[in-house]
Amino acid sequence: MASVSEPVTFREFCPLYYLLNAIPTKIQKGFRSLVVYLTALDTNGDYIAVGSSIGMLYLYCRRHDQMKKYNFEGKTESITVVKLLSCFDDLVAAGTASGRVAVFQLVSSLPGRNKQLRRFDVTGIHKNSITALAWSPNGMKLFSGDDKGKIVYSSLDLDQGVCHSHLVLEEPASIVQLDYSQKVLLVSTLQRSLLFYTEERSVQQVGTQPRKSLQKAGWATPGLTTASSAWRSPRSISGAWTTKAACSAVRCQALGCAGRSSKMPSSRWQSRPQAPSFGRLNRSLTEPLRVEK
């Protein structure tokens, strides 16, 4: 197991007022006034994606300083999770409280990149709230999990503009977190954590017994890419700190998951892992933000 680096303290440079001010606090729907709540968040080097309670996805482009909006047609429902991916094309996936999943292939000004916004829908499988999403690095695979334990695999062909989805795994408890790497899907539920080998379609449970009580526990990956990389699995999300722009637990176990061994040794971390530093966004708080539909 890799040595643990010295802990790093996060510092808040400034609130993103220019981003929040571009999102309305209320909307008018018929004779009703609806309060807009921010319900989901994901970031990368190019975008900040924010899901809302009105079914609107707000996407802020950090390079061009623009806010764009994407919505789910039909009834107004809360977006529960969003997931960004930057590969050859920029992609964003969003899941809703009713089980709908939509993938947006974003427009790029770079030569050879996508010039028209395209949307793919995952329908007919999820019937409950989407709780987790995970991309493959090339953007051809998307895994989605819901609060009834269903995990759906969606295969995307961006060149042909088609998406095929089917159920690959069903757990008895709600899905908390998904992560995909090296043909292995890491799954954490309220009840247990497991490794799902996508080619063999086999499951290996982390630990010998499920948790004694239902709790939200997620995964943290150390950033290694070999098959013998150590996967780290927390037991609780209480007292969380930020790593990889996501929450991980303070009390976690480092699991040596080399090969297909039935025994998975673990040891306690004595200190927090080193967190990446984030530069300040060079922007005036009072400067207006351009919003595009």
Summary of the structure (lengths in Angstrom):
residues: 293
radius of gyration: 19.7
end to end distance: 48.0
largest distance: 60.9
contacts: 843
relative contact order: 0.13
helix: 1%
strand: 44%
